[in-house]
Amino acid sequence: MRPTLAPHVPVRLALAVGAVEVHLRSRFPRIMWALTPRRPEPAAPFAELQRIEMDPEYRARYLAELNALIVQNGEAAVSELRQAIRPDTAERAA
């Protein structure tokens, strides 16, 4: 037959663990601070998205730069496509 624990033992154990934690926190605050789980810092892209949403001046500047890049990439793609469709006349003559 297996011996069983009295019903009050888990409660006493939980209270003892809590008391030890309080003692350790008061005795070693830096170690306990290091062992305490914390939320991670927000990722840089998310922080930039928050700034874009919150700051109207930054949003305007960001969107202007984005539009300029889109136009620049679009022009480069159009010139590449034209070059592929109609090569130079010197190449056609050969």
N, C-alpha and C positions, 0 to 999 in steps of 0.2 A: 504494500500500500504506500502510495506516495504522500509525503506530508504537504499540506497546503499552508499558504501564508494566511495570516489573520487579515481580515478586510481592512484594517487600519494601517497596515504596513505600506501599501502604495502611497497613501496620503502622507504618511510621515516621511517617506522617501522623497516625495515631491517637495515637501516643505524644507527638508534638509538641503536638497539641491538648490532651491531658491535662496536659502540662507547662505550657502557657499558662494553663489553668484553675487549676492550683495556684498559679501566680504571681499571677494576678488575685485569687484568694481571699485570699492573704496581703497583697497590696498594697491592695486595695479591698474590705474585708470588708462594709461597709454596702451597697455597690452589688451585690455578689454575693448578699448576704442578700435584697435586694429582688428580685433576678432569679430566686431559687430558687423553684420551684413548691411550693405547700403545699396541704394539704387545706383545704377551706372549713370555716368554723365551722358547727356544727350549727344548723339553723333553729330559731327560737323555738318553734314548735309541737312539734317533736320533743323539744326540751329539756324542755318542760312535760310531755310524755308520759313521759319518763324520770323526772321528779320524781314524777309520779303513781304510777308503778310502784315507785319506791324508797322513798318516804316514806309510811308508813302514816297518819300524822296528816294530812298534806296530802291523801292519797287520800280519807280519810273526809270532810274538809271540802269537797273538790271534789265528791264524789258527793252530799253533802247539798245543796249549792247547785244542782247539776244537777237533782236530784229536785224541789226547790222551783220551779225554772223550768219544768220539765215540767208540774207540777201547775198552776201559774199559767197557762201557755199552754193547758192542757187545759180549765181552767175558763172561760177567755175564749172558747175555741172552742165549748164547750157552750152558753154564754149566747148567742152569736151564732146558733147553730143553732136554739135555742129561739125566739129572736126571729124568725127566718126562717120557722119552722114555724107558730108561733102569735103573730101580731102582737097588739098591745094591743087590748083590747075596744073602745076608742074608735074605732080605725081600722076595726074590723069593722062597727060600727053605721053608719058613714057610707057 
